[in-house]
Amino acid sequence: MGGRPAPAPPLARPVPRNRKAGRILEAAILFGLIPGSVAAGWLKLPLMPLLWTATFYCLWEMGQDGDPDPGLWRRPRLAPGEGRRTLLTFALVTALLIAAVRVLRPEALFAYPRGHPWRWALVVLLYPVCSALPQEIIFRAFFFRRYRVLFGNGAGLAAASALAFGITHLAFHNWVAVALTLPGGLLFARSYRRNGSLLFVVCEHALYGCMVFTIGLGGFLTEATLRVS
């Protein structure tokens, strides 16, 4: 189960040692200063335009580094047992989160699809493209390609990606968002490292995101002015 990690696409141009400082500064701004400023209220910008602005920046920088690996966009070649692992993990996480919501927020359990079925359906329809896709471009495709020079190509890179993913969710001003996205980020990062497929990890991310909105935790992962659960 799990298989060997998919090989990372080679950089089109080697990164000189003297450019590492620039990568560190870039990462600190993208994954520390900007989300920290939003969380502190110093930067008052809608999160969705901010997310897509960061996505276009990451795509542009990947283009500057060289053509992105074509395997990012093609049909994934899954590691042995990957489909079973994904479904079993999803079932276990879903069961645990449903149990937690039942104990801590019983009134919220499945309240969104029951109370607002059309809005829920719209979220399920749009979330994969509008949210999961740009996040995976940033935190997996870009992060793995851009910061291998800092963290290597092993578990350290996956852990750094997960940490960045969790930290940026401080912008939602609640600890639940970070508690959900830190392990979620590690799950997605490890999937991406094993399979090397952006398409697969976007689908996995979308599956979990839609589940979170369905069971009653979506309000922790939306802007306060757009809270939906």
C-alpha positions in Angstrom: 0.0 0.0 0.0 1.3 3.5 -0.8 4.0 2.5 -3.3 7.1 4.5 -4.1 6.8 8.3 -4.4 6.4 9.6 -7.9 9.6 11.2 -9.2 9.5 15.0 -9.1 9.8 16.8 -12.4 13.3 18.2 -12.9 13.8 21.9 -12.8 14.3 23.4 -16.2 17.3 25.4 -14.8 19.2 24.5 -11.6 18.7 26.9 -8.8 22.0 28.5 -7.7 22.7 28.5 -4.0 22.6 32.3 -3.9 18.9 32.2 -5.0 17.9 30.2 -1.9 17.5 33.4 0.1 15.1 34.7 -2.5 13.0 31.5 -2.2 12.9 31.8 1.6 11.8 35.4 1.3 9.1 34.5 -1.2 7.8 31.7 0.9 7.7 33.9 4.0 5.7 36.5 2.1 3.3 34.1 0.4 2.7 31.7 3.3 3.4 33.9 6.3 3.2 37.7 5.9 0.1 37.8 3.6 -2.1 35.3 5.6 -0.8 36.7 8.8 -1.8 40.2 7.7 -5.3 39.0 6.8 -5.7 37.2 10.1 -4.5 40.3 12.0 -6.9 42.5 10.1 -4.1 44.6 8.5 -4.9 43.5 5.0 -8.6 43.7 4.2 -9.1 41.9 0.9 -11.7 39.3 -0.1 -10.1 35.9 0.2 -11.3 34.4 -3.2 -9.7 37.1 -5.3 -6.6 36.9 -3.1 -6.5 33.1 -3.7 -6.7 33.5 -7.4 -4.2 36.3 -7.6 -1.7 34.0 -5.7 -2.6 31.2 -8.1 -1.8 33.2 -11.2 1.4 34.3 -9.6 2.4 30.7 -9.0 1.5 29.7 -12.5 3.5 32.5 -13.9 6.6 31.6 -11.8 6.3 28.0 -12.8 6.4 29.1 -16.4 9.5 31.2 -15.7 11.2 28.2 -14.1 10.4 26.1 -17.2 7.4 24.3 -18.6 5.4 22.6 -15.8 5.6 18.8 -15.8 2.9 17.6 -18.3 2.1 14.8 -15.8 0.5 17.4 -13.6 -2.5 17.6 -15.8 -2.9 14.2 -17.4 -4.8 11.2 -16.1 -3.0 10.0 -12.9 -1.1 6.7 -12.8 -1.9 5.8 -9.3 0.5 4.0 -6.9 -0.5 0.4 -6.0 -3.5 0.4 -3.7 -4.0 4.1 -3.9 -7.7 4.0 -4.7 -8.5 1.7 -1.8 -6.3 3.8 0.5 -8.1 7.0 -0.6 -11.6 5.6 0.0 -10.8 4.0 3.3 -9.1 7.1 4.6 -12.0 9.3 3.5 -14.5 7.0 5.1 -12.6 7.0 8.4 -12.1 10.7 8.5 -15.8 11.3 7.6 -17.0 9.0 10.4 -14.7 10.8 12.9 -15.8 14.3 11.9 -19.5 13.3 11.9 -19.1 12.0 15.4 -17.3 15.2 16.5 -20.0 17.4 15.0 -22.7 15.2 16.6 -21.1 15.8 20.0 -20.0 19.4 19.7 -22.5 21.0 17.3 -25.4 18.6 16.9 -27.7 21.3 15.5 -25.2 21.8 12.6 -25.0 18.2 11.5 -26.3 18.0 7.9 -28.1 21.4 8.5 -26.7 23.0 5.3 -28.0 20.5 2.7 -31.2 20.1 4.6 -31.9 23.8 5.1 -30.3 25.2 2.0 -30.3 22.4 -0.6 -29.8 24.6 -3.7 -27.0 26.6 -2.1 -25.3 23.4 -0.9 -25.6 21.9 -4.4 -24.0 25.1 -5.8 -21.1 24.8 -3.3 -20.5 21.2 -4.2 -20.6 22.1 -7.9 -18.2 25.1 -7.7 -15.8 24.1 -4.9 -13.6 21.7 -6.9 -12.8 24.4 -9.5 -13.1 27.6 -7.6 -11.3 26.5 -4.4 -9.7 23.0 -4.5 -8.0 23.6 -7.9 -6.2 26.9 -7.0 -5.2 25.7 -3.6 -3.6 22.6 -5.0 -1.8 24.6 -7.7 -0.3 26.8 -5.0 0.4 24.3 -2.2 1.3 21.2 -4.2 2.3 21.9 -7.8 4.0 25.2 -7.1 5.2 24.5 -3.6 6.8 21.1 -4.5 8.4 22.5 -7.6 9.6 25.8 -6.2 10.8 24.8 -2.7 12.5 21.4 -3.3 15.7 23.4 -3.2 14.9 24.3 0.4 13.3 21.1 1.8 14.5 18.4 -0.5 12.1 16.0 -2.2 11.1 13.8 0.7 8.9 13.9 3.8 10.3 17.4 4.8 8.8 18.9 1.6 5.4 17.3 2.3 5.5 18.5 5.9 6.4 22.1 4.9 3.6 22.1 2.3 1.1 21.0 5.0 2.4 23.6 7.4 2.0 26.4 4.9 -1.5 25.1 4.0 -2.5 25.2 7.7 -0.9 28.6 8.4 -2.7 30.3 5.5 -6.1 29.2 7.0 -5.4 31.5 9.9 -7.1 34.0 7.6 -10.5 32.4 8.6 -10.0 33.6 12.2 -10.8 30.3 13.9 -8.7 27.4 15.3 -11.0 24.8 13.7 -9.9 25.8 10.2 -6.3 25.3 11.1 -7.0 22.1 13.0 -8.7 20.7 9.8 -6.3 21.9 7.3 -3.0 20.9 8.9 -3.7 17.2 8.8 -5.6 17.7 5.5 -2.6 19.4 4.0 -0.3 16.6 5.0 -2.8 14.0 3.5 -2.9 15.9 0.2 0.9 16.5 0.2 1.6 12.8 0.7 -0.9 11.9 -2.0 0.8 14.3 -4.4 4.2 13.0 -3.6 3.2 9.4 -4.2 1.3 10.0 -7.4 2.7 13.2 -8.9 -0.7 14.1 -10.2 -2.4 17.5 -9.7 -5.6 16.1 -11.1 -5.8 13.3 -8.5 -5.0 15.6 -5.5 -7.6 18.2 -6.7 -10.2 15.5 -6.8 -9.2 14.3 -3.3 -9.2 17.8 -1.9 -12.6 18.5 -3.5 -14.0 15.3 -2.0 -13.0 16.3 1.6 -14.1 19.9 1.1 -17.5 19.0 -0.1 -17.8 16.5 2.8 -16.9 19.2 5.3 -19.6 21.5 4.0 -22.1 18.7 4.0 -21.7 17.6 7.6 -21.8 21.1 9.1 -18.2 22.4 9.3 -18.3 24.6 6.2 -18.8 27.7 8.2 -15.3 27.5 9.7 -13.9 27.5 6.1 -15.6 30.5 4.7 -15.2 34.3 5.1 -17.3 35.7 8.0 -19.4 37.7 5.6 -20.2 34.6 3.5 -20.7 32.1 6.3 -22.9 29.3 5.0 -23.5 26.9 7.9 
